[in-house]
Amino acid sequence: GLDAARKFWGHTQWLVNYWLLQQGFSIGIGDTIADAATMKTINETISKAKNEVN
């Protein structure tokens, strides 16, 4: 039931955390910045949505 599901997710989280600590995982600032093509798509999507609202 609920207790078994809680334990399952708790153990799953522990396993993921352990794996990340053992394998290492990091990103640099460059990984968080969208490229020009992606920014263009984002801006076009936002503009389209704004036009549809107005």
mmCIF file as Biopython writes it, N, C-alpha, C and O atoms, coordinates in Angstrom:
data_model
#
loop_
_atom_site.group_PDB
_atom_site.id
_atom_site.type_symbol
_atom_site.label_atom_id
_atom_site.label_alt_id
_atom_site.label_comp_id
_atom_site.label_asym_id
_atom_site.label_entity_id
_atom_site.label_seq_id
_atom_site.pdbx_PDB_ins_code
_atom_site.Cartn_x
_atom_site.Cartn_y
_atom_site.Cartn_z
_atom_site.occupancy
_atom_site.B_iso_or_equiv
_atom_site.auth_seq_id
_atom_site.auth_asym_id
_atom_site.pdbx_PDB_model_num
ATOM 1   N N  . GLY A ? 1  ? 0.808  -1.179 0.000   1.0 0.0 1  A 1 
ATOM 2   C CA . GLY A ? 1  ? 0.000  0.000  0.000   1.0 0.0 1  A 1 
ATOM 3   C C  . GLY A ? 1  ? 0.858  1.252  0.000   1.0 0.0 1  A 1 
ATOM 4   O O  . GLY A ? 1  ? 1.917  1.314  -0.623  1.0 0.0 1  A 1 
ATOM 5   N N  . LEU A ? 2  ? 0.368  2.232  0.711   1.0 0.0 2  A 1 
ATOM 6   C CA . LEU A ? 2  ? 1.040  3.527  0.749   1.0 0.0 2  A 1 
ATOM 7   C C  . LEU A ? 2  ? 2.424  3.450  1.381   1.0 0.0 2  A 1 
ATOM 8   O O  . LEU A ? 2  ? 3.366  4.086  0.908   1.0 0.0 2  A 1 
ATOM 9   N N  . ASP A ? 3  ? 2.543  2.669  2.450   1.0 0.0 3  A 1 
ATOM 10  C CA . ASP A ? 3  ? 3.838  2.562  3.122   1.0 0.0 3  A 1 
ATOM 11  C C  . ASP A ? 3  ? 4.875  1.902  2.216   1.0 0.0 3  A 1 
ATOM 12  O O  . ASP A ? 3  ? 6.034  2.318  2.192   1.0 0.0 3  A 1 
ATOM 13  N N  . ALA A ? 4  ? 4.468  0.890  1.483   1.0 0.0 4  A 1 
ATOM 14  C CA . ALA A ? 4  ? 5.390  0.216  0.560   1.0 0.0 4  A 1 
ATOM 15  C C  . ALA A ? 4  ? 5.831  1.159  -0.553  1.0 0.0 4  A 1 
ATOM 16  O O  . ALA A ? 4  ? 6.997  1.155  -0.948  1.0 0.0 4  A 1 
ATOM 17  N N  . ALA A ? 5  ? 4.905  1.965  -1.058  1.0 0.0 5  A 1 
ATOM 18  C CA . ALA A ? 5  ? 5.251  2.927  -2.113  1.0 0.0 5  A 1 
ATOM 19  C C  . ALA A ? 5  ? 6.219  3.974  -1.578  1.0 0.0 5  A 1 
ATOM 20  O O  . ALA A ? 5  ? 7.173  4.346  -2.261  1.0 0.0 5  A 1 
ATOM 21  N N  . ARG A ? 6  ? 5.977  4.453  -0.357  1.0 0.0 6  A 1 
ATOM 22  C CA . ARG A ? 6  ? 6.866  5.443  0.255   1.0 0.0 6  A 1 
ATOM 23  C C  . ARG A ? 6  ? 8.269  4.874  0.416   1.0 0.0 6  A 1 
ATOM 24  O O  . ARG A ? 6  ? 9.257  5.541  0.106   1.0 0.0 6  A 1 
ATOM 25  N N  . LYS A ? 7  ? 8.352  3.645  0.901   1.0 0.0 7  A 1 
ATOM 26  C CA . LYS A ? 7  ? 9.659  3.008  1.069   1.0 0.0 7  A 1 
ATOM 27  C C  . LYS A ? 7  ? 10.353 2.816  -0.277  1.0 0.0 7  A 1 
ATOM 28  O O  . LYS A ? 7  ? 11.557 3.037  -0.399  1.0 0.0 7  A 1 
ATOM 29  N N  . PHE A ? 8  ? 9.585  2.403  -1.284  1.0 0.0 8  A 1 
ATOM 30  C CA . PHE A ? 8  ? 10.153 2.200  -2.617  1.0 0.0 8  A 1 
ATOM 31  C C  . PHE A ? 8  ? 10.776 3.484  -3.139  1.0 0.0 8  A 1 
ATOM 32  O O  . PHE A ? 8  ? 11.923 3.476  -3.587  1.0 0.0 8  A 1 
ATOM 33  N N  . TRP A ? 9  ? 10.030 4.596  -3.087  1.0 0.0 9  A 1 
ATOM 34  C CA . TRP A ? 9  ? 10.553 5.862  -3.609  1.0 0.0 9  A 1 
ATOM 35  C C  . TRP A ? 9  ? 11.703 6.382  -2.757  1.0 0.0 9  A 1 
ATOM 36  O O  . TRP A ? 9  ? 12.639 6.983  -3.283  1.0 0.0 9  A 1 
ATOM 37  N N  . GLY A ? 10 ? 11.644 6.161  -1.466  1.0 0.0 10 A 1 
ATOM 38  C CA . GLY A ? 10 ? 12.747 6.561  -0.598  1.0 0.0 10 A 1 
ATOM 39  C C  . GLY A ? 10 ? 14.023 5.808  -0.940  1.0 0.0 10 A 1 
ATOM 40  O O  . GLY A ? 10 ? 15.100 6.399  -1.009  1.0 0.0 10 A 1 
ATOM 41  N N  . HIS A ? 11 ? 13.902 4.511  -1.151  1.0 0.0 11 A 1 
ATOM 42  C CA . HIS A ? 11 ? 15.066 3.708  -1.518  1.0 0.0 11 A 1 
ATOM 43  C C  . HIS A ? 11 ? 15.546 4.041  -2.927  1.0 0.0 11 A 1 
ATOM 44  O O  . HIS A ? 11 ? 16.748 4.036  -3.193  1.0 0.0 11 A 1 
ATOM 45  N N  . THR A ? 12 ? 14.626 4.325  -3.814  1.0 0.0 12 A 1 
ATOM 46  C CA . THR A ? 12 ? 15.014 4.715  -5.173  1.0 0.0 12 A 1 
ATOM 47  C C  . THR A ? 12 ? 15.815 6.005  -5.133  1.0 0.0 12 A 1 
ATOM 48  O O  . THR A ? 12 ? 16.832 6.120  -5.817  1.0 0.0 12 A 1 
ATOM 49  N N  . GLN A ? 13 ? 15.374 6.977  -4.346  1.0 0.0 13 A 1 
ATOM 50  C CA . GLN A ? 13 ? 16.103 8.240  -4.224  1.0 0.0 13 A 1 
ATOM 51  C C  . GLN A ? 13 ? 17.484 8.011  -3.636  1.0 0.0 13 A 1 
ATOM 52  O O  . GLN A ? 13 ? 18.460 8.607  -4.091  1.0 0.0 13 A 1 
ATOM 53  N N  . TRP A ? 14 ? 17.575 7.151  -2.626  1.0 0.0 14 A 1 
ATOM 54  C CA . TRP A ? 14 ? 18.873 6.838  -2.031  1.0 0.0 14 A 1 
ATOM 55  C C  . TRP A ? 14 ? 19.802 6.237  -3.078  1.0 0.0 14 A 1 
ATOM 56  O O  . TRP A ? 14 ? 20.974 6.605  -3.157  1.0 0.0 14 A 1 
ATOM 57  N N  . LEU A ? 15 ? 19.279 5.312  -3.884  1.0 0.0 15 A 1 
ATOM 58  C CA . LEU A ? 15 ? 20.080 4.657  -4.916  1.0 0.0 15 A 1 
ATOM 59  C C  . LEU A ? 15 ? 20.581 5.657  -5.953  1.0 0.0 15 A 1 
ATOM 60  O O  . LEU A ? 15 ? 21.748 5.612  -6.343  1.0 0.0 15 A 1 
ATOM 61  N N  . VAL A ? 16 ? 19.716 6.551  -6.398  1.0 0.0 16 A 1 
ATOM 62  C CA . VAL A ? 16 ? 20.121 7.573  -7.374  1.0 0.0 16 A 1 
ATOM 63  C C  . VAL A ? 16 ? 21.190 8.479  -6.775  1.0 0.0 16 A 1 
ATOM 64  O O  . VAL A ? 16 ? 22.192 8.765  -7.430  1.0 0.0 16 A 1 
ATOM 65  N N  . ASN A ? 17 ? 20.993 8.931  -5.545  1.0 0.0 17 A 1 
ATOM 66  C CA . ASN A ? 17 ? 21.986 9.784  -4.885  1.0 0.0 17 A 1 
ATOM 67  C C  . ASN A ? 17 ? 23.327 9.075  -4.765  1.0 0.0 17 A 1 
ATOM 68  O O  . ASN A ? 17 ? 24.372 9.670  -5.029  1.0 0.0 17 A 1 
ATOM 69  N N  . TYR A ? 18 ? 23.302 7.811  -4.368  1.0 0.0 18 A 1 
ATOM 70  C CA . TYR A ? 18 ? 24.535 7.038  -4.231  1.0 0.0 18 A 1 
ATOM 71  C C  . TYR A ? 18 ? 25.240 6.918  -5.577  1.0 0.0 18 A 1 
ATOM 72  O O  . TYR A ? 18 ? 26.455 7.101  -5.663  1.0 0.0 18 A 1 
ATOM 73  N N  . TRP A ? 19 ? 24.486 6.612  -6.618  1.0 0.0 19 A 1 
ATOM 74  C CA . TRP A ? 19 ? 25.076 6.475  -7.957  1.0 0.0 19 A 1 
ATOM 75  C C  . TRP A ? 19 ? 25.723 7.783  -8.397  1.0 0.0 19 A 1 
ATOM 76  O O  . TRP A ? 19 ? 26.840 7.781  -8.916  1.0 0.0 19 A 1 
ATOM 77  N N  . LEU A ? 20 ? 25.025 8.899  -8.191  1.0 0.0 20 A 1 
ATOM 78  C CA . LEU A ? 20 ? 25.585 10.194 -8.581  1.0 0.0 20 A 1 
ATOM 79  C C  . LEU A ? 20 ? 26.872 10.498 -7.820  1.0 0.0 20 A 1 
ATOM 80  O O  . LEU A ? 20 ? 27.821 11.036 -8.392  1.0 0.0 20 A 1 
ATOM 81  N N  . LEU A ? 21 ? 26.906 10.159 -6.541  1.0 0.0 21 A 1 
ATOM 82  C CA . LEU A ? 21 ? 28.123 10.390 -5.758  1.0 0.0 21 A 1 
ATOM 83  C C  . LEU A ? 21 ? 29.280 9.537  -6.261  1.0 0.0 21 A 1 
ATOM 84  O O  . LEU A ? 21 ? 30.424 9.991  -6.275  1.0 0.0 21 A 1 
ATOM 85  N N  . GLN A ? 22 ? 28.993 8.311  -6.671  1.0 0.0 22 A 1 
ATOM 86  C CA . GLN A ? 22 ? 30.041 7.409  -7.138  1.0 0.0 22 A 1 
ATOM 87  C C  . GLN A ? 22 ? 30.503 7.734  -8.557  1.0 0.0 22 A 1 
ATOM 88  O O  . GLN A ? 22 ? 31.696 7.644  -8.848  1.0 0.0 22 A 1 
ATOM 89  N N  . GLN A ? 23 ? 29.596 8.104  -9.431  1.0 0.0 23 A 1 
ATOM 90  C CA . GLN A ? 23 ? 29.911 8.342  -10.832 1.0 0.0 23 A 1 
ATOM 91  C C  . GLN A ? 23 ? 30.361 9.769  -11.095 1.0 0.0 23 A 1 
ATOM 92  O O  . GLN A ? 23 ? 31.114 10.030 -12.033 1.0 0.0 23 A 1 
ATOM 93  N N  . GLY A ? 24 ? 29.907 10.666 -10.282 1.0 0.0 24 A 1 
ATOM 94  C CA . GLY A ? 24 ? 30.205 12.078 -10.505 1.0 0.0 24 A 1 
ATOM 95  C C  . GLY A ? 24 ? 29.318 12.631 -11.606 1.0 0.0 24 A 1 
ATOM 96  O O  . GLY A ? 24 ? 29.021 11.951 -12.589 1.0 0.0 24 A 1 
ATOM 97  N N  . PHE A ? 25 ? 28.910 13.845 -11.428 1.0 0.0 25 A 1 
ATOM 98  C CA . PHE A ? 25 ? 28.039 14.477 -12.414 1.0 0.0 25 A 1 
ATOM 99  C C  . PHE A ? 25 ? 28.131 15.973 -12.202 1.0 0.0 25 A 1 
ATOM 100 O O  . PHE A ? 25 ? 27.878 16.475 -11.107 1.0 0.0 25 A 1 
ATOM 101 N N  . SER A ? 26 ? 28.491 16.669 -13.240 1.0 0.0 26 A 1 
ATOM 102 C CA . SER A ? 26 ? 28.547 18.117 -13.113 1.0 0.0 26 A 1 
ATOM 103 C C  . SER A ? 26 ? 28.269 18.754 -14.463 1.0 0.0 26 A 1 
ATOM 104 O O  . SER A ? 26 ? 28.429 18.129 -15.512 1.0 0.0 26 A 1 
ATOM 105 N N  . ILE A ? 27 ? 27.854 19.997 -14.415 1.0 0.0 27 A 1 
ATOM 106 C CA . ILE A ? 27 ? 27.648 20.768 -15.632 1.0 0.0 27 A 1 
ATOM 107 C C  . ILE A ? 27 ? 28.367 22.090 -15.465 1.0 0.0 27 A 1 
ATOM 108 O O  . ILE A ? 27 ? 28.595 22.560 -14.350 1.0 0.0 27 A 1 
ATOM 109 N N  . GLY A ? 28 ? 28.714 22.671 -16.581 1.0 0.0 28 A 1 
ATOM 110 C CA . GLY A ? 28 ? 29.332 23.984 -16.554 1.0 0.0 28 A 1 
ATOM 111 C C  . GLY A ? 28 ? 28.317 25.046 -16.915 1.0 0.0 28 A 1 
ATOM 112 O O  . GLY A ? 28 ? 27.203 24.733 -17.335 1.0 0.0 28 A 1 
ATOM 113 N N  . ILE A ? 29 ? 28.698 26.296 -16.754 1.0 0.0 29 A 1 
ATOM 114 C CA . ILE A ? 29 ? 27.791 27.399 -17.064 1.0 0.0 29 A 1 
ATOM 115 C C  . ILE A ? 29 ? 27.391 27.364 -18.532 1.0 0.0 29 A 1 
ATOM 116 O O  . ILE A ? 29 ? 26.273 27.746 -18.878 1.0 0.0 29 A 1 
ATOM 117 N N  . GLY A ? 30 ? 28.283 26.916 -19.390 1.0 0.0 30 A 1 
ATOM 118 C CA . GLY A ? 30 ? 27.976 26.831 -20.813 1.0 0.0 30 A 1 
ATOM 119 C C  . GLY A ? 30 ? 26.859 25.851 -21.124 1.0 0.0 30 A 1 
ATOM 120 O O  . GLY A ? 30 ? 26.176 25.990 -22.138 1.0 0.0 30 A 1 
ATOM 121 N N  . ASP A ? 31 ? 26.665 24.856 -20.256 1.0 0.0 31 A 1 
ATOM 122 C CA . ASP A ? 31 ? 25.595 23.885 -20.456 1.0 0.0 31 A 1 
ATOM 123 C C  . ASP A ? 31 ? 24.221 24.466 -20.160 1.0 0.0 31 A 1 
ATOM 124 O O  . ASP A ? 31 ? 23.207 23.880 -20.539 1.0 0.0 31 A 1 
ATOM 125 N N  . THR A ? 32 ? 24.175 25.609 -19.490 1.0 0.0 32 A 1 
ATOM 126 C CA . THR A ? 32 ? 22.896 26.196 -19.097 1.0 0.0 32 A 1 
ATOM 127 C C  . THR A ? 32 ? 22.442 27.317 -20.021 1.0 0.0 32 A 1 
ATOM 128 O O  . THR A ? 32 ? 21.367 27.883 -19.827 1.0 0.0 32 A 1 
ATOM 129 N N  . ILE A ? 33 ? 23.251 27.641 -21.021 1.0 0.0 33 A 1 
ATOM 130 C CA . ILE A ? 33 ? 22.935 28.747 -21.922 1.0 0.0 33 A 1 
ATOM 131 C C  . ILE A ? 33 ? 22.486 28.188 -23.266 1.0 0.0 33 A 1 
ATOM 132 O O  . ILE A ? 33 ? 23.193 27.392 -23.884 1.0 0.0 33 A 1 
ATOM 133 N N  . ALA A ? 34 ? 21.312 28.607 -23.710 1.0 0.0 34 A 1 
ATOM 134 C CA . ALA A ? 34 ? 20.774 28.123 -24.983 1.0 0.0 34 A 1 
ATOM 135 C C  . ALA A ? 34 ? 21.546 28.723 -26.150 1.0 0.0 34 A 1 
ATOM 136 O O  . ALA A ? 34 ? 22.014 29.860 -26.079 1.0 0.0 34 A 1 
ATOM 137 N N  . ASP A ? 35 ? 21.676 27.949 -27.227 1.0 0.0 35 A 1 
ATOM 138 C CA . ASP A ? 35 ? 22.345 28.464 -28.421 1.0 0.0 35 A 1 
ATOM 139 C C  . ASP A ? 35 ? 21.407 29.407 -29.175 1.0 0.0 35 A 1 
ATOM 140 O O  . ASP A ? 35 ? 20.239 29.550 -28.813 1.0 0.0 35 A 1 
ATOM 141 N N  . ALA A ? 36 ? 21.922 30.045 -30.217 1.0 0.0 36 A 1 
ATOM 142 C CA . ALA A ? 36 ? 21.166 31.073 -30.944 1.0 0.0 36 A 1 
ATOM 143 C C  . ALA A ? 36 ? 19.889 30.517 -31.565 1.0 0.0 36 A 1 
ATOM 144 O O  . ALA A ? 36 ? 18.843 31.163 -31.510 1.0 0.0 36 A 1 
ATOM 145 N N  . ALA A ? 37 ? 19.962 29.332 -32.153 1.0 0.0 37 A 1 
ATOM 146 C CA . ALA A ? 37 ? 18.779 28.743 -32.791 1.0 0.0 37 A 1 
ATOM 147 C C  . ALA A ? 37 ? 17.689 28.448 -31.762 1.0 0.0 37 A 1 
ATOM 148 O O  . ALA A ? 37 ? 16.506 28.670 -32.021 1.0 0.0 37 A 1 
ATOM 149 N N  . THR A ? 38 ? 18.089 27.955 -30.609 1.0 0.0 38 A 1 
ATOM 150 C CA . THR A ? 38 ? 17.121 27.659 -29.552 1.0 0.0 38 A 1 
ATOM 151 C C  . THR A ? 38 ? 16.494 28.938 -29.022 1.0 0.0 38 A 1 
ATOM 152 O O  . THR A ? 38 ? 15.284 28.988 -28.802 1.0 0.0 38 A 1 
ATOM 153 N N  . MET A ? 39 ? 17.299 29.973 -28.813 1.0 0.0 39 A 1 
ATOM 154 C CA . MET A ? 39 ? 16.771 31.255 -28.339 1.0 0.0 39 A 1 
ATOM 155 C C  . MET A ? 39 ? 15.786 31.841 -29.341 1.0 0.0 39 A 1 
ATOM 156 O O  . MET A ? 39 ? 14.774 32.424 -28.952 1.0 0.0 39 A 1 
ATOM 157 N N  . LYS A ? 40 ? 16.080 31.688 -30.633 1.0 0.0 40 A 1 
ATOM 158 C CA . LYS A ? 40 ? 15.165 32.190 -31.660 1.0 0.0 40 A 1 
ATOM 159 C C  . LYS A ? 40 ? 13.824 31.472 -31.560 1.0 0.0 40 A 1 
ATOM 160 O O  . LYS A ? 40 ? 12.770 32.106 -31.610 1.0 0.0 40 A 1 
ATOM 161 N N  . THR A ? 41 ? 13.865 30.152 -31.419 1.0 0.0 41 A 1 
ATOM 162 C CA . THR A ? 41 ? 12.635 29.371 -31.292 1.0 0.0 41 A 1 
ATOM 163 C C  . THR A ? 41 ? 11.857 29.775 -30.047 1.0 0.0 41 A 1 
ATOM 164 O O  . THR A ? 41 ? 10.635 29.916 -30.097 1.0 0.0 41 A 1 
ATOM 165 N N  . ILE A ? 42 ? 12.546 29.958 -28.943 1.0 0.0 42 A 1 
ATOM 166 C CA . ILE A ? 42 ? 11.892 30.369 -27.696 1.0 0.0 42 A 1 
ATOM 167 C C  . ILE A ? 42 ? 11.220 31.724 -27.867 1.0 0.0 42 A 1 
ATOM 168 O O  . ILE A ? 42 ? 10.056 31.893 -27.502 1.0 0.0 42 A 1 
ATOM 169 N N  . ASN A ? 43 ? 11.944 32.682 -28.416 1.0 0.0 43 A 1 
ATOM 170 C CA . ASN A ? 43 ? 11.385 34.026 -28.596 1.0 0.0 43 A 1 
ATOM 171 C C  . ASN A ? 43 ? 10.202 34.024 -29.556 1.0 0.0 43 A 1 
ATOM 172 O O  . ASN A ? 43 ? 9.223  34.736 -29.330 1.0 0.0 43 A 1 
ATOM 173 N N  . GLU A ? 44 ? 10.280 33.234 -30.622 1.0 0.0 44 A 1 
ATOM 174 C CA . GLU A ? 44 ? 9.156  33.142 -31.559 1.0 0.0 44 A 1 
ATOM 175 C C  . GLU A ? 44 ? 7.937  32.533 -30.884 1.0 0.0 44 A 1 
ATOM 176 O O  . GLU A ? 44 ? 6.815  32.991 -31.095 1.0 0.0 44 A 1 
ATOM 177 N N  . THR A ? 45 ? 8.149  31.514 -30.080 1.0 0.0 45 A 1 
ATOM 178 C CA . THR A ? 45 ? 7.042  30.861 -29.376 1.0 0.0 45 A 1 
ATOM 179 C C  . THR A ? 45 ? 6.384  31.822 -28.394 1.0 0.0 45 A 1 
ATOM 180 O O  . THR A ? 45 ? 5.158  31.876 -28.305 1.0 0.0 45 A 1 
ATOM 181 N N  . ILE A ? 46 ? 7.190  32.576 -27.659 1.0 0.0 46 A 1 
ATOM 182 C CA . ILE A ? 46 ? 6.648  33.556 -26.709 1.0 0.0 46 A 1 
ATOM 183 C C  . ILE A ? 46 ? 5.876  34.642 -27.444 1.0 0.0 46 A 1 
ATOM 184 O O  . ILE A ? 46 ? 4.785  35.020 -27.016 1.0 0.0 46 A 1 
ATOM 185 N N  . SER A ? 47 ? 6.424  35.147 -28.541 1.0 0.0 47 A 1 
ATOM 186 C CA . SER A ? 47 ? 5.736  36.188 -29.320 1.0 0.0 47 A 1 
ATOM 187 C C  . SER A ? 47 ? 4.408  35.678 -29.858 1.0 0.0 47 A 1 
ATOM 188 O O  . SER A ? 47 ? 3.401  36.384 -29.810 1.0 0.0 47 A 1 
ATOM 189 N N  . LYS A ? 48 ? 4.406  34.446 -30.372 1.0 0.0 48 A 1 
ATOM 190 C CA . LYS A ? 48 ? 3.174  33.855 -30.906 1.0 0.0 48 A 1 
ATOM 191 C C  . LYS A ? 48 ? 2.123  33.733 -29.802 1.0 0.0 48 A 1 
ATOM 192 O O  . LYS A ? 48 ? 0.951  34.042 -30.017 1.0 0.0 48 A 1 
ATOM 193 N N  . ALA A ? 49 ? 2.546  33.284 -28.624 1.0 0.0 49 A 1 
ATOM 194 C CA . ALA A ? 49 ? 1.609  33.132 -27.510 1.0 0.0 49 A 1 
ATOM 195 C C  . ALA A ? 49 ? 1.054  34.482 -27.074 1.0 0.0 49 A 1 
ATOM 196 O O  . ALA A ? 49 ? -0.137 34.595 -26.782 1.0 0.0 49 A 1 
ATOM 197 N N  . LYS A ? 50 ? 1.904  35.507 -27.027 1.0 0.0 50 A 1 
ATOM 198 C CA . LYS A ? 50 ? 1.437  36.843 -26.657 1.0 0.0 50 A 1 
ATOM 199 C C  . LYS A ? 50 ? 0.426  37.362 -27.666 1.0 0.0 50 A 1 
ATOM 200 O O  . LYS A ? 50 ? -0.581 37.955 -27.280 1.0 0.0 50 A 1 
ATOM 201 N N  . ASN A ? 51 ? 0.678  37.148 -28.951 1.0 0.0 51 A 1 
ATOM 202 C CA . ASN A ? 51 ? -0.255 37.597 -29.987 1.0 0.0 51 A 1 
ATOM 203 C C  . ASN A ? 51 ? -1.590 36.880 -29.891 1.0 0.0 51 A 1 
ATOM 204 O O  . ASN A ? 51 ? -2.637 37.478 -30.139 1.0 0.0 51 A 1 
ATOM 205 N N  . GLU A ? 52 ? -1.562 35.602 -29.533 1.0 0.0 52 A 1 
ATOM 206 C CA . GLU A ? 52 ? -2.807 34.843 -29.401 1.0 0.0 52 A 1 
ATOM 207 C C  . GLU A ? 52 ? -3.624 35.320 -28.204 1.0 0.0 52 A 1 
ATOM 208 O O  . GLU A ? 52 ? -4.853 35.264 -28.235 1.0 0.0 52 A 1 
ATOM 209 N N  . VAL A ? 53 ? -2.960 35.787 -27.157 1.0 0.0 53 A 1 
ATOM 210 C CA . VAL A ? 53 ? -3.656 36.277 -25.969 1.0 0.0 53 A 1 
ATOM 211 C C  . VAL A ? 53 ? -4.290 37.633 -26.252 1.0 0.0 53 A 1 
ATOM 212 O O  . VAL A ? 53 ? -5.413 37.904 -25.827 1.0 0.0 53 A 1 
ATOM 213 N N  . ASN A ? 54 ? -3.559 38.484 -26.975 1.0 0.0 54 A 1 
ATOM 214 C CA . ASN A ? 54 ? -4.074 39.821 -27.283 1.0 0.0 54 A 1 
ATOM 215 C C  . ASN A ? 54 ? -5.019 39.701 -28.416 1.0 0.0 54 A 1 
ATOM 216 O O  . ASN A ? 54 ? -5.584 40.701 -28.857 1.0 0.0 54 A 1 
#
